[in-house]
Amino acid sequence: MGRKKEWKASKSFTLGISEIAFMEEHCYELNIKGSEYVNKLIRKEMLKSQDKERQEHGPINWCTSCGDNREYEAKKNKWICKECGDDKTEVIKYLIEQQSAKLK
């Protein structure tokens, strides 16, 4: 079996001289490669975007009552499954805490 091959972009992009200088200095201070630094920045923005989407639409998680991934909505400080109406407040609070910890 082995590991799944990593997807690599074959395109390049352009950075300004001041941005490259900042990245070089910052990577040197953190002792990381430039690609790792760029990946962390993109990951951070991706998680922010996902968090914003969850706030607009409600989180999506497995519902044990429905047996499927379902969207949840906030009603009177509780997270309720939109399909079956089951209360999943504790599960959703845990997921939100995990996502908040990743953003830090």
C-alpha positions as MATLAB code, in Angstrom:
seq = 'MGRKKEWKASKSFTLGISEIAFMEEHCYELNIKGSEYVNKLIRKEMLKSQDKERQEHGPINWCTSCGDNREYEAKKNKWICKECGDDKTEVIKYLIEQQSAKLK';
ca = [
       0.000    0.000    0.000;
       2.335    2.742    1.192;
       1.737    6.405    1.634;
      -0.464    8.369   -0.680;
       1.643   10.608   -2.898;
       1.652   14.253   -1.946;
       0.004   16.596   -4.406;
       2.370   19.271   -5.676;
       1.518   22.405   -7.595;
       3.390   22.751  -10.842;
       2.751   26.474  -11.068;
       4.817   29.232   -9.553;
       3.800   32.596   -8.170;
       5.497   35.930   -7.752;
       6.347   37.715   -4.515;
       7.663   41.223   -4.099;
      11.224   41.837   -2.928;
      10.174   43.171    0.480;
       7.880   40.157    1.015;
      10.683   37.752    0.126;
      13.086   39.546    2.464;
      10.561   39.387    5.301;
       9.874   35.707    4.654;
      13.584   34.895    4.542;
      14.222   36.666    7.841;
      11.147   35.175    9.503;
      11.978   31.643    8.336;
      15.542   32.033    9.568;
      14.287   33.110   13.024;
      11.836   30.186   13.202;
      14.321   27.751   11.612;
      11.791   26.564    8.996;
      11.699   26.388    5.205;
       9.855   28.988    3.157;
       7.384   26.410    1.848;
       6.498   25.384    5.405;
       5.904   29.021    6.331;
       3.646   29.570    3.302;
       1.748   26.351    4.109;
       1.135   27.543    7.677;
      -0.175   30.895    6.449;
      -2.512   29.248    3.955;
      -3.674   26.709    6.555;
      -4.441   29.482    9.043;
      -6.522   31.366    6.472;
      -8.267   28.154    5.414;
      -9.296   27.404    9.013;
     -10.554   30.977    9.434;
     -12.622   30.608    6.277;
     -14.061   27.290    7.446;
     -14.869   28.804   10.836;
     -16.641   31.738    9.176;
     -18.642   29.334    7.016;
     -19.627   27.275   10.073;
     -20.823   30.423   11.816;
     -23.002   31.309    8.825;
     -24.371   27.836    8.077;
     -23.830   25.915   11.304;
     -21.324   23.142   11.862;
     -21.581   19.817   10.057;
     -20.841   16.658   12.024;
     -21.942   13.037   12.344;
     -25.346   12.624   13.960;
     -25.667    9.303   15.770;
     -29.461    9.473   15.614;
     -29.634   10.057   11.835;
     -26.565    7.999   10.998;
     -25.203   10.622    8.594;
     -23.285   13.915    8.469;
     -25.785   16.634    9.281;
     -25.843   20.382    9.679;
     -26.641   21.762   13.127;
     -28.343   25.009   14.040;
     -28.262   27.035   17.240;
     -31.596   27.277   19.069;
     -31.796   28.764   22.560;
     -28.079   28.113   23.308;
     -28.330   24.507   22.094;
     -27.055   22.871   18.897;
     -29.878   20.901   17.298;
     -29.647   18.524   14.303;
     -31.632   20.027   11.419;
     -32.939   16.605   10.338;
     -33.971   14.764   13.514;
     -33.924   17.533   16.157;
     -31.480   15.677   18.426;
     -29.524   17.862   20.901;
     -25.753   17.695   20.154;
     -24.634   20.703   22.207;
     -21.773   18.946   24.024;
     -20.327   17.496   20.799;
     -20.457   20.807   18.946;
     -18.930   22.727   21.877;
     -16.041   20.247   21.869;
     -15.540   20.681   18.094;
     -15.571   24.478   18.412;
     -12.960   24.326   21.184;
     -10.759   22.091   19.013;
     -11.001   24.463   16.046;
     -10.237   27.486   18.257;
      -7.139   25.743   19.603;
      -5.906   25.083   16.032;
      -6.196   28.772   15.145;
      -3.914   29.835   18.018;
];
